[in-house]
Amino acid sequence: MLTSIRGLMAASLATGLALAATPALAEESIDENLGAITLVLSETITEADIDRAIEEVETDTANSVGGESGLEISANVALASEYRFRGVDLSGGNLAIQGGVDFSHSSGFYIGTWASNLDEDTVGFGSTELDVYAGFGGALGEGLSYDVGGIYYLYPDAASGLETDYVEFYGSLGFGLGPAELTAGVAYAPDQDSLGGTDNLYLYTDIGFSIPETPLTVTGHVGYTDGFLTFTNDSKAFDWSIGVEAGLSGPLSVGVSYVGVEGDGLIDPNGVFTDDAIVFTLSASI
């Protein structure tokens, strides 16, 4: 394309010089020359050439902007048979619609938000949970990754005067080996009014194993809570889950898991929050 453009410039310059140096009696010759030049240019520079040049410029510009910014945006949405948080039922056994958006940078920094509906009657924190988080993650070496950050749990339509929102800090290490991936993490919420003036510590381990030559991944989870966010007399509880996920066409996936958590009859008499359950999930991410 550059050759054609340069040819156009040279032809224009030659035409200008010819007009300046040619007497009036040579008009017919000039017209013939101009016609010849126009014919050559029309054969040299086609509409396809122009469209291709514009496309190349637009592509190069887009790649340059994306490369310089290093920003990526992702989103997720899910329909779950119920919302379980660390084994505890927060949707009253009813369907939960969930979703979030994440903004990440090539440096490892990210920020995002996630939301889910709650059962207002049993949980008492209103009908919606909204999480806002930010952190930093990346690779420490081959097969080893880390993630640290903080999350703010908000309940925007909780009853007036009720302390519900709280902050938690977290960190984790991920280990990948072939089709298997193991994550070990910790989350700590310091003393806050919404936690009854106490704190909460959570330790957990997640494992995933992709079955070769299939879309299936087997998942497992074990967690331990010490603090306010339990339904036991001694404020200590284990939770667990085991399940399987399957990737469908495009961004869709489906999963099923068996979820359980410790609970005491005096704290949760009818097992409203702590009964074991089978949870089905249909999700999509882009």
C-alpha atoms as an extended CHARMM CRD file, in Angstrom:
* protein
*
       286  EXT
         1         1  MET       CA              0.0000000000        0.0000000000        0.0000000000  PROA      1               0.0000000000
         2         2  LEU       CA              2.8490000000        2.3760000000        0.7430000000  PROA      2               0.0000000000
         3         3  THR       CA              4.1170000000        1.8840000000       -2.8240000000  PROA      3               0.0000000000
         4         4  SER       CA              0.7510000000        2.9360000000       -4.2280000000  PROA      4               0.0000000000
         5         5  ILE       CA              0.5430000000        6.0080000000       -2.0060000000  PROA      5               0.0000000000
         6         6  ARG       CA              4.0470000000        7.0770000000       -2.9220000000  PROA      6               0.0000000000
         7         7  GLY       CA              3.1550000000        6.5700000000       -6.6130000000  PROA      7               0.0000000000
         8         8  LEU       CA              0.1300000000        8.8020000000       -6.1410000000  PROA      8               0.0000000000
         9         9  MET       CA              2.2510000000       11.5590000000       -4.6080000000  PROA      9               0.0000000000
        10        10  ALA       CA              4.8360000000       11.3500000000       -7.4110000000  PROA      10              0.0000000000
        11        11  ALA       CA              2.1210000000       11.4570000000      -10.0750000000  PROA      11              0.0000000000
        12        12  SER       CA              0.4870000000       14.4720000000       -8.4700000000  PROA      12              0.0000000000
        13        13  LEU       CA              3.8070000000       16.2950000000       -8.2760000000  PROA      13              0.0000000000
        14        14  ALA       CA              4.5870000000       15.5050000000      -11.9170000000  PROA      14              0.0000000000
        15        15  THR       CA              1.1730000000       16.7670000000      -12.9600000000  PROA      15              0.0000000000
        16        16  GLY       CA              1.6790000000       20.0520000000      -11.0830000000  PROA      16              0.0000000000
        17        17  LEU       CA              5.0490000000       20.6320000000      -12.7240000000  PROA      17              0.0000000000
        18        18  ALA       CA              3.6360000000       19.8530000000      -16.1320000000  PROA      18              0.0000000000
        19        19  LEU       CA              0.8210000000       22.3510000000      -15.6870000000  PROA      19              0.0000000000
        20        20  ALA       CA              3.2090000000       25.0750000000      -14.5700000000  PROA      20              0.0000000000
        21        21  ALA       CA              5.6170000000       24.5720000000      -17.4780000000  PROA      21              0.0000000000
        22        22  THR       CA              3.1380000000       23.9020000000      -20.3260000000  PROA      22              0.0000000000
        23        23  PRO       CA              1.8630000000       26.7730000000      -22.4920000000  PROA      23              0.0000000000
        24        24  ALA       CA             -1.8150000000       27.2270000000      -23.2420000000  PROA      24              0.0000000000
        25        25  LEU       CA             -1.4410000000       25.6930000000      -26.7040000000  PROA      25              0.0000000000
        26        26  ALA       CA             -0.5460000000       22.2830000000      -25.0720000000  PROA      26              0.0000000000
        27        27  GLU       CA             -3.9180000000       21.8730000000      -23.2970000000  PROA      27              0.0000000000
        28        28  GLU       CA             -4.8710000000       18.9320000000      -25.4700000000  PROA      28              0.0000000000
        29        29  SER       CA             -1.6380000000       17.1440000000      -24.6340000000  PROA      29              0.0000000000
        30        30  ILE       CA             -2.1790000000       17.8420000000      -20.9350000000  PROA      30              0.0000000000
        31        31  ASP       CA             -5.6710000000       16.4090000000      -21.0670000000  PROA      31              0.0000000000
        32        32  GLU       CA             -4.3140000000       13.2690000000      -22.6880000000  PROA      32              0.0000000000
        33        33  ASN       CA             -1.5980000000       12.9750000000      -20.0270000000  PROA      33              0.0000000000
        34        34  LEU       CA             -4.0800000000       13.4850000000      -17.1970000000  PROA      34              0.0000000000
        35        35  GLY       CA             -6.3330000000       10.8400000000      -18.6430000000  PROA      35              0.0000000000
        36        36  ALA       CA             -3.4500000000        8.3980000000      -18.8180000000  PROA      36              0.0000000000
        37        37  ILE       CA             -2.3820000000        9.1550000000      -15.2360000000  PROA      37              0.0000000000
        38        38  THR       CA             -5.9580000000        8.7220000000      -13.9780000000  PROA      38              0.0000000000
        39        39  LEU       CA             -6.2120000000        5.3760000000      -15.7470000000  PROA      39              0.0000000000
        40        40  VAL       CA             -2.9350000000        4.1840000000      -14.2070000000  PROA      40              0.0000000000
        41        41  LEU       CA             -3.9590000000        5.2950000000      -10.7140000000  PROA      41              0.0000000000
        42        42  SER       CA             -7.3780000000        3.6720000000      -10.9840000000  PROA      42              0.0000000000
        43        43  GLU       CA             -5.7140000000        0.4000000000      -11.9400000000  PROA      43              0.0000000000
        44        44  THR       CA             -3.0490000000        0.7040000000       -9.2210000000  PROA      44              0.0000000000
        45        45  ILE       CA             -5.1560000000        1.7820000000       -6.2010000000  PROA      45              0.0000000000
        46        46  THR       CA             -8.3470000000       -0.2200000000       -5.8910000000  PROA      46              0.0000000000
        47        47  GLU       CA            -11.1310000000        0.1150000000       -3.3340000000  PROA      47              0.0000000000
        48        48  ALA       CA             -9.9880000000       -3.1700000000       -1.7960000000  PROA      48              0.0000000000
        49        49  ASP       CA             -6.5170000000       -1.6690000000       -1.2380000000  PROA      49              0.0000000000
        50        50  ILE       CA             -8.0250000000        1.2860000000        0.6010000000  PROA      50              0.0000000000
        51        51  ASP       CA            -10.2800000000       -0.9070000000        2.7800000000  PROA      51              0.0000000000
        52        52  ARG       CA             -7.3620000000       -3.2110000000        3.5990000000  PROA      52              0.0000000000
        53        53  ALA       CA             -5.1620000000       -0.2760000000        4.6090000000  PROA      53              0.0000000000
        54        54  ILE       CA             -7.8560000000        1.1430000000        6.8770000000  PROA      54              0.0000000000
        55        55  GLU       CA             -8.3950000000       -2.2650000000        8.4830000000  PROA      55              0.0000000000
        56        56  GLU       CA             -4.6630000000       -2.6850000000        9.1290000000  PROA      56              0.0000000000
        57        57  VAL       CA             -4.4440000000        0.7310000000       10.7660000000  PROA      57              0.0000000000
        58        58  GLU       CA             -7.4800000000        0.0350000000       12.9570000000  PROA      58              0.0000000000
        59        59  THR       CA             -6.1290000000       -3.3780000000       13.9930000000  PROA      59              0.0000000000
        60        60  ASP       CA             -2.6650000000       -2.0310000000       14.7870000000  PROA      60              0.0000000000
        61        61  THR       CA             -4.1960000000        0.7890000000       16.8280000000  PROA      61              0.0000000000
        62        62  ALA       CA             -6.4480000000       -1.5670000000       18.7830000000  PROA      62              0.0000000000
        63        63  ASN       CA             -3.5770000000       -3.9520000000       19.5140000000  PROA      63              0.0000000000
        64        64  SER       CA             -1.3850000000       -1.0770000000       20.6150000000  PROA      64              0.0000000000
        65        65  VAL       CA             -4.0170000000        0.3050000000       22.9790000000  PROA      65              0.0000000000
        66        66  GLY       CA             -4.8220000000       -3.1350000000       24.4370000000  PROA      66              0.0000000000
        67        67  GLY       CA             -1.1560000000       -3.9940000000       24.8520000000  PROA      67              0.0000000000
        68        68  GLU       CA             -0.3350000000       -0.7190000000       26.5340000000  PROA      68              0.0000000000
        69        69  SER       CA             -3.2770000000       -0.7790000000       28.9490000000  PROA      69              0.0000000000
        70        70  GLY       CA             -2.9360000000       -4.4520000000       29.9170000000  PROA      70              0.0000000000
        71        71  LEU       CA             -6.5730000000       -4.4330000000       31.0660000000  PROA      71              0.0000000000
        72        72  GLU       CA             -8.9600000000       -7.3610000000       30.7980000000  PROA      72              0.0000000000
        73        73  ILE       CA            -12.6460000000       -7.5610000000       31.6540000000  PROA      73              0.0000000000
        74        74  SER       CA            -14.4420000000      -10.7970000000       32.4820000000  PROA      74              0.0000000000
        75        75  ALA       CA            -17.9380000000      -11.6100000000       33.6690000000  PROA      75              0.0000000000
        76        76  ASN       CA            -19.7710000000      -14.5750000000       35.1310000000  PROA      76              0.0000000000
        77        77  VAL       CA            -23.3550000000      -15.5500000000       35.8370000000  PROA      77              0.0000000000
        78        78  ALA       CA            -24.8310000000      -18.6140000000       37.5250000000  PROA      78              0.0000000000
        79        79  LEU       CA            -28.1170000000      -20.2120000000       38.4630000000  PROA      79              0.0000000000
        80        80  ALA       CA            -27.7830000000      -22.3920000000       41.5610000000  PROA      80              0.0000000000
        81        81  SER       CA            -30.3740000000      -24.5940000000       43.2330000000  PROA      81              0.0000000000
        82        82  GLU       CA            -29.3960000000      -22.8090000000       46.4550000000  PROA      82              0.0000000000
        83        83  TYR       CA            -26.7070000000      -20.4510000000       47.7550000000  PROA      83              0.0000000000
        84        84  ARG       CA            -24.2300000000      -22.1050000000       50.0830000000  PROA      84              0.0000000000
        85        85  PHE       CA            -21.5230000000      -20.0220000000       51.7490000000  PROA      85              0.0000000000
        86        86  ARG       CA            -18.9120000000      -22.1930000000       53.4520000000  PROA      86              0.0000000000
        87        87  GLY       CA            -21.5390000000      -24.8900000000       53.7320000000  PROA      87              0.0000000000
        88        88  VAL       CA            -24.2200000000      -22.6310000000       55.2180000000  PROA      88              0.0000000000
        89        89  ASP       CA            -27.5140000000      -22.1950000000       53.3320000000  PROA      89              0.0000000000
        90        90  LEU       CA            -28.1890000000      -18.4980000000       52.7250000000  PROA      90              0.0000000000
        91        91  SER       CA            -31.0660000000      -18.7770000000       50.2350000000  PROA      91              0.0000000000
        92        92  GLY       CA            -33.4860000000      -20.8540000000       52.3020000000  PROA      92              0.0000000000
        93        93  GLY       CA            -33.1170000000      -23.8190000000       49.9710000000  PROA      93              0.0000000000
        94        94  ASN       CA            -34.4140000000      -21.7050000000       47.0810000000  PROA      94              0.0000000000
        95        95  LEU       CA            -32.8870000000      -20.8920000000       43.7150000000  PROA      95              0.0000000000
        96        96  ALA       CA            -30.1000000000      -18.3290000000       43.6810000000  PROA      96              0.0000000000
        97        97  ILE       CA            -29.1910000000      -16.0680000000       40.7840000000  PROA      97              0.0000000000
        98        98  GLN       CA            -25.5830000000      -14.9610000000       41.0130000000  PROA      98              0.0000000000
        99        99  GLY       CA            -23.0850000000      -13.0500000000       38.9340000000  PROA      99              0.0000000000
       100       100  GLY       CA            -20.1320000000      -10.7280000000       38.8770000000  PROA      100             0.0000000000
       101       101  VAL       CA            -17.6880000000       -8.6560000000       36.8710000000  PROA      101             0.0000000000
       102       102  ASP       CA            -13.8830000000       -8.5630000000       37.2010000000  PROA      102             0.0000000000
       103       103  PHE       CA            -11.3160000000       -6.0600000000       35.9580000000  PROA      103             0.0000000000
       104       104  SER       CA             -7.7300000000       -7.3160000000       35.9090000000  PROA      104             0.0000000000
       105       105  HSD       CA             -4.3850000000       -5.8460000000       34.8940000000  PROA      105             0.0000000000
       106       106  SER       CA             -1.3490000000       -7.5930000000       33.4780000000  PROA      106             0.0000000000
       107       107  SER       CA              0.5730000000       -6.4930000000       36.6000000000  PROA      107             0.0000000000
       108       108  GLY       CA             -1.5450000000       -8.9050000000       38.6510000000  PROA      108             0.0000000000
       109       109  PHE       CA             -3.8690000000       -6.3480000000       40.2320000000  PROA      109             0.0000000000
       110       110  TYR       CA             -7.6040000000       -6.9690000000       39.9980000000  PROA      110             0.0000000000
       111       111  ILE       CA            -10.8640000000       -5.5450000000       41.2960000000  PROA      111             0.0000000000
       112       112  GLY       CA            -14.3500000000       -6.9520000000       41.0240000000  PROA      112             0.0000000000
       113       113  THR       CA            -17.8410000000       -7.3650000000       42.3610000000  PROA      113             0.0000000000
       114       114  TRP       CA            -20.2300000000      -10.2920000000       42.8370000000  PROA      114             0.0000000000
       115       115  ALA       CA            -23.8350000000      -10.5500000000       43.9860000000  PROA      115             0.0000000000
       116       116  SER       CA            -26.4440000000      -13.1270000000       44.9680000000  PROA      116             0.0000000000
       117       117  ASN       CA            -29.9890000000      -13.1510000000       46.2620000000  PROA      117             0.0000000000
       118       118  LEU       CA            -30.6210000000      -14.2490000000       49.8610000000  PROA      118             0.0000000000
       119       119  ASP       CA            -33.5770000000      -15.6210000000       51.7360000000  PROA      119             0.0000000000
       120       120  GLU       CA            -34.7340000000      -12.5270000000       53.5830000000  PROA      120             0.0000000000
       121       121  ASP       CA            -36.9160000000      -14.3690000000       56.1030000000  PROA      121             0.0000000000
       122       122  THR       CA            -34.3390000000      -16.8370000000       57.4500000000  PROA      122             0.0000000000
       123       123  VAL       CA            -31.0420000000      -14.9750000000       56.9940000000  PROA      123             0.0000000000
       124       124  GLY       CA            -32.3430000000      -11.5950000000       58.1520000000  PROA      124             0.0000000000
       125       125  PHE       CA            -29.8020000000       -9.5970000000       56.1430000000  PROA      125             0.0000000000
       126       126  GLY       CA            -32.1930000000       -8.4300000000       53.4570000000  PROA      126             0.0000000000
       127       127  SER       CA            -32.6400000000       -9.9760000000       50.0280000000  PROA      127             0.0000000000
       128       128  THR       CA            -29.2430000000       -9.2700000000       48.4730000000  PROA      128             0.0000000000
       129       129  GLU       CA            -25.5670000000       -9.8460000000       49.1500000000  PROA      129             0.0000000000
       130       130  LEU       CA            -23.0920000000       -7.6610000000       47.2750000000  PROA      130             0.0000000000
       131       131  ASP       CA            -19.3630000000       -8.3760000000       47.5110000000  PROA      131             0.0000000000
       132       132  VAL       CA            -16.6930000000       -5.9000000000       46.4290000000  PROA      132             0.0000000000
       133       133  TYR       CA            -13.0990000000       -7.0910000000       46.3660000000  PROA      133             0.0000000000
       134       134  ALA       CA             -9.6140000000       -6.1990000000       45.2160000000  PROA      134             0.0000000000
       135       135  GLY       CA             -6.3500000000       -8.0550000000       45.2740000000  PROA      135             0.0000000000
       136       136  PHE       CA             -3.1230000000       -9.0500000000       43.6500000000  PROA      136             0.0000000000
       137       137  GLY       CA             -2.1390000000      -12.4060000000       42.2180000000  PROA      137             0.0000000000
       138       138  GLY       CA              0.2330000000      -14.1150000000       39.8800000000  PROA      138             0.0000000000
       139       139  ALA       CA              2.7500000000      -16.8910000000       39.3820000000  PROA      139             0.0000000000
       140       140  LEU       CA              5.5940000000      -17.6470000000       41.7550000000  PROA      140             0.0000000000
       141       141  GLY       CA              7.0810000000      -20.3260000000       39.5470000000  PROA      141             0.0000000000
       142       142  GLU       CA              6.0800000000      -23.2250000000       37.3710000000  PROA      142             0.0000000000
       143       143  GLY       CA              2.8260000000      -24.6560000000       38.7020000000  PROA      143             0.0000000000
       144       144  LEU       CA              2.7720000000      -22.2980000000       41.6970000000  PROA      144             0.0000000000
       145       145  SER       CA              0.5280000000      -19.2390000000       42.0750000000  PROA      145             0.0000000000
       146       146  TYR       CA             -0.6050000000      -16.8480000000       44.8030000000  PROA      146             0.0000000000
       147       147  ASP       CA             -3.5180000000      -14.5330000000       45.5330000000  PROA      147             0.0000000000
       148       148  VAL       CA             -3.9280000000      -11.9220000000       48.2870000000  PROA      148             0.0000000000
       149       149  GLY       CA             -6.6010000000       -9.3010000000       48.8110000000  PROA      149             0.0000000000
       150       150  GLY       CA             -9.5760000000       -8.0270000000       50.7270000000  PROA      150             0.0000000000
       151       151  ILE       CA            -13.3360000000       -8.3370000000       50.3510000000  PROA      151             0.0000000000
       152       152  TYR       CA            -16.2010000000       -6.2260000000       51.6370000000  PROA      152             0.0000000000
       153       153  TYR       CA            -19.4930000000       -8.0580000000       52.2070000000  PROA      153             0.0000000000
       154       154  LEU       CA            -22.4430000000       -5.6870000000       51.8890000000  PROA      154             0.0000000000
       155       155  TYR       CA            -26.1600000000       -6.2590000000       52.4670000000  PROA      155             0.0000000000
       156       156  PRO       CA            -27.6880000000       -3.1230000000       50.9310000000  PROA      156             0.0000000000
       157       157  ASP       CA            -31.3330000000       -3.7200000000       51.8720000000  PROA      157             0.0000000000
       158       158  ALA       CA            -30.8150000000       -5.0960000000       55.3860000000  PROA      158             0.0000000000
       159       159  ALA       CA            -33.0820000000       -3.7260000000       58.1060000000  PROA      159             0.0000000000
       160       160  SER       CA            -32.2660000000       -0.1880000000       59.1770000000  PROA      160             0.0000000000
       161       161  GLY       CA            -29.9840000000       -0.0220000000       62.2040000000  PROA      161             0.0000000000
       162       162  LEU       CA            -28.8230000000       -3.6270000000       61.8240000000  PROA      162             0.0000000000
       163       163  GLU       CA            -25.0440000000       -4.0710000000       61.5860000000  PROA      163             0.0000000000
       164       164  THR       CA            -24.4300000000       -6.5560000000       58.7870000000  PROA      164             0.0000000000
       165       165  ASP       CA            -21.5640000000       -5.4130000000       56.5310000000  PROA      165             0.0000000000
       166       166  TYR       CA            -18.0630000000       -6.6460000000       57.2780000000  PROA      166             0.0000000000
       167       167  VAL       CA            -14.5370000000       -6.7650000000       55.8450000000  PROA      167             0.0000000000
       168       168  GLU       CA            -12.3630000000       -9.8330000000       55.3680000000  PROA      168             0.0000000000
       169       169  PHE       CA             -8.7790000000      -10.2850000000       54.1760000000  PROA      169             0.0000000000
       170       170  TYR       CA             -7.5950000000      -13.3850000000       52.3490000000  PROA      170             0.0000000000
       171       171  GLY       CA             -4.5870000000      -15.1370000000       50.8920000000  PROA      171             0.0000000000
       172       172  SER       CA             -4.0120000000      -18.4160000000       49.0740000000  PROA      172             0.0000000000
       173       173  LEU       CA             -1.4450000000      -20.5300000000       47.2850000000  PROA      173             0.0000000000
       174       174  GLY       CA             -2.2330000000      -22.6820000000       44.2720000000  PROA      174             0.0000000000
       175       175  PHE       CA             -0.2990000000      -25.7620000000       43.1540000000  PROA      175             0.0000000000
       176       176  GLY       CA             -0.7900000000      -27.2890000000       39.7210000000  PROA      176             0.0000000000
       177       177  LEU       CA              0.5430000000      -30.6350000000       38.6260000000  PROA      177             0.0000000000
       178       178  GLY       CA             -0.7360000000      -32.0990000000       35.3830000000  PROA      178             0.0000000000
       179       179  PRO       CA             -4.5170000000      -32.4090000000       35.5050000000  PROA      179             0.0000000000
       180       180  ALA       CA             -4.6260000000      -31.7580000000       39.2640000000  PROA      180             0.0000000000
       181       181  GLU       CA             -4.7720000000      -28.4360000000       41.0720000000  PROA      181             0.0000000000
       182       182  LEU       CA             -4.6240000000      -27.8280000000       44.8150000000  PROA      182             0.0000000000
       183       183  THR       CA             -5.3890000000      -24.5490000000       46.6000000000  PROA      183             0.0000000000
       184       184  ALA       CA             -4.7640000000      -23.8000000000       50.2680000000  PROA      184             0.0000000000
       185       185  GLY       CA             -6.0210000000      -20.5530000000       51.7170000000  PROA      185             0.0000000000
       186       186  VAL       CA             -6.8970000000      -18.4680000000       54.7370000000  PROA      186             0.0000000000
       187       187  ALA       CA             -9.4350000000      -15.6910000000       55.2890000000  PROA      187             0.0000000000
       188       188  TYR       CA             -9.5690000000      -13.4650000000       58.3550000000  PROA      188             0.0000000000
       189       189  ALA       CA            -12.2230000000      -10.9640000000       59.3970000000  PROA      189             0.0000000000
       190       190  PRO       CA            -11.0190000000       -8.7500000000       62.2850000000  PROA      190             0.0000000000
       191       191  ASP       CA            -13.2140000000       -7.5890000000       65.1840000000  PROA      191             0.0000000000
       192       192  GLN       CA            -16.2830000000       -5.7590000000       63.8620000000  PROA      192             0.0000000000
       193       193  ASP       CA            -19.6980000000       -4.8160000000       65.2300000000  PROA      193             0.0000000000
       194       194  SER       CA            -21.3690000000       -6.9050000000       62.5350000000  PROA      194             0.0000000000
       195       195  LEU       CA            -19.4920000000       -9.9370000000       63.8880000000  PROA      195             0.0000000000
       196       196  GLY       CA            -20.7020000000       -9.3730000000       67.4120000000  PROA      196             0.0000000000
       197       197  GLY       CA            -17.5280000000       -7.5700000000       68.3940000000  PROA      197             0.0000000000
       198       198  THR       CA            -15.4560000000      -10.6680000000       67.6460000000  PROA      198             0.0000000000
       199       199  ASP       CA            -13.3700000000      -11.9270000000       64.7360000000  PROA      199             0.0000000000
       200       200  ASN       CA            -13.5820000000      -14.8810000000       62.3560000000  PROA      200             0.0000000000
       201       201  LEU       CA            -10.8640000000      -17.1470000000       60.9490000000  PROA      201             0.0000000000
       202       202  TYR       CA            -11.4000000000      -19.4690000000       58.0050000000  PROA      202             0.0000000000
       203       203  LEU       CA             -8.9560000000      -22.0760000000       56.6750000000  PROA      203             0.0000000000
       204       204  TYR       CA             -9.6520000000      -24.1390000000       53.5860000000  PROA      204             0.0000000000
       205       205  THR       CA             -8.3180000000      -26.4920000000       50.9480000000  PROA      205             0.0000000000
       206       206  ASP       CA             -9.7490000000      -26.9620000000       47.4570000000  PROA      206             0.0000000000
       207       207  ILE       CA             -8.7770000000      -29.6400000000       44.9770000000  PROA      207             0.0000000000
       208       208  GLY       CA             -9.7050000000      -30.1550000000       41.3660000000  PROA      208             0.0000000000
       209       209  PHE       CA             -8.8500000000      -32.9960000000       39.0210000000  PROA      209             0.0000000000
       210       210  SER       CA             -9.5930000000      -32.8300000000       35.3010000000  PROA      210             0.0000000000
       211       211  ILE       CA            -10.3260000000      -36.2330000000       33.8260000000  PROA      211             0.0000000000
       212       212  PRO       CA             -8.1980000000      -36.5440000000       30.6700000000  PROA      212             0.0000000000
       213       213  GLU       CA            -10.0040000000      -36.5730000000       27.3120000000  PROA      213             0.0000000000
       214       214  THR       CA            -13.3110000000      -35.6120000000       28.9490000000  PROA      214             0.0000000000
       215       215  PRO       CA            -14.9670000000      -32.2790000000       29.8610000000  PROA      215             0.0000000000
       216       216  LEU       CA            -15.2820000000      -33.4460000000       33.4760000000  PROA      216             0.0000000000
       217       217  THR       CA            -13.5230000000      -32.0690000000       36.5540000000  PROA      217             0.0000000000
       218       218  VAL       CA            -13.8840000000      -33.6400000000       39.9970000000  PROA      218             0.0000000000
       219       219  THR       CA            -13.7990000000      -31.1170000000       42.8430000000  PROA      219             0.0000000000
       220       220  GLY       CA            -13.3670000000      -31.3510000000       46.5820000000  PROA      220             0.0000000000
       221       221  HSD       CA            -13.3570000000      -28.8460000000       49.4360000000  PROA      221             0.0000000000
       222       222  VAL       CA            -12.6890000000      -28.8670000000       53.1770000000  PROA      222             0.0000000000
       223       223  GLY       CA            -12.9580000000      -25.7460000000       55.3200000000  PROA      223             0.0000000000
       224       224  TYR       CA            -12.6580000000      -24.8610000000       58.9980000000  PROA      224             0.0000000000
       225       225  THR       CA            -14.2380000000      -21.8380000000       60.6820000000  PROA      225             0.0000000000
       226       226  ASP       CA            -13.2390000000      -20.4950000000       64.0970000000  PROA      226             0.0000000000
       227       227  GLY       CA            -15.2810000000      -17.4810000000       65.0990000000  PROA      227             0.0000000000
       228       228  PHE       CA            -18.5960000000      -15.7180000000       64.7240000000  PROA      228             0.0000000000
       229       229  LEU       CA            -19.7320000000      -17.2270000000       61.4000000000  PROA      229             0.0000000000
       230       230  THR       CA            -20.7280000000      -20.6510000000       62.6950000000  PROA      230             0.0000000000
       231       231  PHE       CA            -23.8130000000      -22.4190000000       64.0240000000  PROA      231             0.0000000000
       232       232  THR       CA            -22.0720000000      -24.3650000000       66.7900000000  PROA      232             0.0000000000
       233       233  ASN       CA            -21.8590000000      -23.8550000000       70.5350000000  PROA      233             0.0000000000
       234       234  ASP       CA            -18.0820000000      -23.5150000000       70.5410000000  PROA      234             0.0000000000
       235       235  SER       CA            -17.9320000000      -21.2940000000       67.4100000000  PROA      235             0.0000000000
       236       236  LYS       CA            -15.8820000000      -23.9070000000       65.5510000000  PROA      236             0.0000000000
       237       237  ALA       CA            -17.0930000000      -25.8450000000       62.5260000000  PROA      237             0.0000000000
       238       238  PHE       CA            -15.9110000000      -27.8780000000       59.5720000000  PROA      238             0.0000000000
       239       239  ASP       CA            -17.5830000000      -27.6710000000       56.1660000000  PROA      239             0.0000000000
       240       240  TRP       CA            -17.0160000000      -29.8290000000       53.1180000000  PROA      240             0.0000000000
       241       241  SER       CA            -18.1630000000      -30.5650000000       49.6030000000  PROA      241             0.0000000000
       242       242  ILE       CA            -17.4670000000      -32.9710000000       46.7830000000  PROA      242             0.0000000000
       243       243  GLY       CA            -18.7180000000      -32.6080000000       43.2480000000  PROA      243             0.0000000000
       244       244  VAL       CA            -18.1970000000      -32.7940000000       39.5280000000  PROA      244             0.0000000000
       245       245  GLU       CA            -18.2610000000      -30.0960000000       36.8500000000  PROA      245             0.0000000000
       246       246  ALA       CA            -18.6750000000      -30.4560000000       33.1060000000  PROA      246             0.0000000000
       247       247  GLY       CA            -17.8450000000      -27.9310000000       30.4250000000  PROA      247             0.0000000000
       248       248  LEU       CA            -20.5770000000      -27.5450000000       27.8260000000  PROA      248             0.0000000000
       249       249  SER       CA            -20.4760000000      -25.7710000000       24.4770000000  PROA      249             0.0000000000
       250       250  GLY       CA            -19.0400000000      -22.2630000000       24.5180000000  PROA      250             0.0000000000
       251       251  PRO       CA            -18.7570000000      -20.5990000000       27.9290000000  PROA      251             0.0000000000
       252       252  LEU       CA            -21.3830000000      -22.7910000000       29.6440000000  PROA      252             0.0000000000
       253       253  SER       CA            -20.6980000000      -25.3160000000       32.3790000000  PROA      253             0.0000000000
       254       254  VAL       CA            -22.8420000000      -27.3920000000       34.7050000000  PROA      254             0.0000000000
       255       255  GLY       CA            -22.0130000000      -28.8290000000       38.0970000000  PROA      255             0.0000000000
       256       256  VAL       CA            -23.4190000000      -30.8240000000       40.9680000000  PROA      256             0.0000000000
       257       257  SER       CA            -22.0060000000      -31.1200000000       44.4920000000  PROA      257             0.0000000000
       258       258  TYR       CA            -22.8320000000      -32.5600000000       47.8750000000  PROA      258             0.0000000000
       259       259  VAL       CA            -22.3830000000      -29.9060000000       50.5840000000  PROA      259             0.0000000000
       260       260  GLY       CA            -22.2990000000      -30.1870000000       54.3490000000  PROA      260             0.0000000000
       261       261  VAL       CA            -21.3660000000      -28.1900000000       57.4540000000  PROA      261             0.0000000000
       262       262  GLU       CA            -21.3200000000      -28.7870000000       61.2040000000  PROA      262             0.0000000000
       263       263  GLY       CA            -24.1870000000      -27.3210000000       63.2330000000  PROA      263             0.0000000000
       264       264  ASP       CA            -25.6100000000      -27.7130000000       66.7280000000  PROA      264             0.0000000000
       265       265  GLY       CA            -29.2750000000      -28.3070000000       67.4390000000  PROA      265             0.0000000000
       266       266  LEU       CA            -29.4620000000      -25.4800000000       69.9820000000  PROA      266             0.0000000000
       267       267  ILE       CA            -28.1030000000      -22.9340000000       67.5000000000  PROA      267             0.0000000000
       268       268  ASP       CA            -29.8730000000      -24.2480000000       64.3760000000  PROA      268             0.0000000000
       269       269  PRO       CA            -32.7230000000      -26.4150000000       65.7420000000  PROA      269             0.0000000000
       270       270  ASN       CA            -34.2860000000      -27.4650000000       62.4500000000  PROA      270             0.0000000000
       271       271  GLY       CA            -31.1200000000      -27.5110000000       60.3960000000  PROA      271             0.0000000000
       272       272  VAL       CA            -32.3880000000      -24.5360000000       58.3710000000  PROA      272             0.0000000000
       273       273  PHE       CA            -28.8490000000      -23.3540000000       57.7170000000  PROA      273             0.0000000000
       274       274  THR       CA            -26.7360000000      -26.4580000000       58.2470000000  PROA      274             0.0000000000
       275       275  ASP       CA            -28.5500000000      -29.4630000000       56.7620000000  PROA      275             0.0000000000
       276       276  ASP       CA            -26.5720000000      -31.2840000000       54.0780000000  PROA      276             0.0000000000
       277       277  ALA       CA            -27.6930000000      -30.6260000000       50.5160000000  PROA      277             0.0000000000
       278       278  ILE       CA            -27.1190000000      -31.4920000000       46.8840000000  PROA      278             0.0000000000
       279       279  VAL       CA            -26.5280000000      -28.2940000000       44.9010000000  PROA      279             0.0000000000
       280       280  PHE       CA            -26.8890000000      -28.0010000000       41.1490000000  PROA      280             0.0000000000
       281       281  THR       CA            -25.2990000000      -25.1070000000       39.2440000000  PROA      281             0.0000000000
       282       282  LEU       CA            -25.4990000000      -23.8460000000       35.6800000000  PROA      282             0.0000000000
       283       283  SER       CA            -22.9470000000      -21.1540000000       34.9570000000  PROA      283             0.0000000000
       284       284  ALA       CA            -21.3470000000      -19.1550000000       32.1710000000  PROA      284             0.0000000000
       285       285  SER       CA            -18.2640000000      -16.9670000000       32.0390000000  PROA      285             0.0000000000
       286       286  ILE       CA            -16.7420000000      -14.7420000000       29.3990000000  PROA      286             0.0000000000
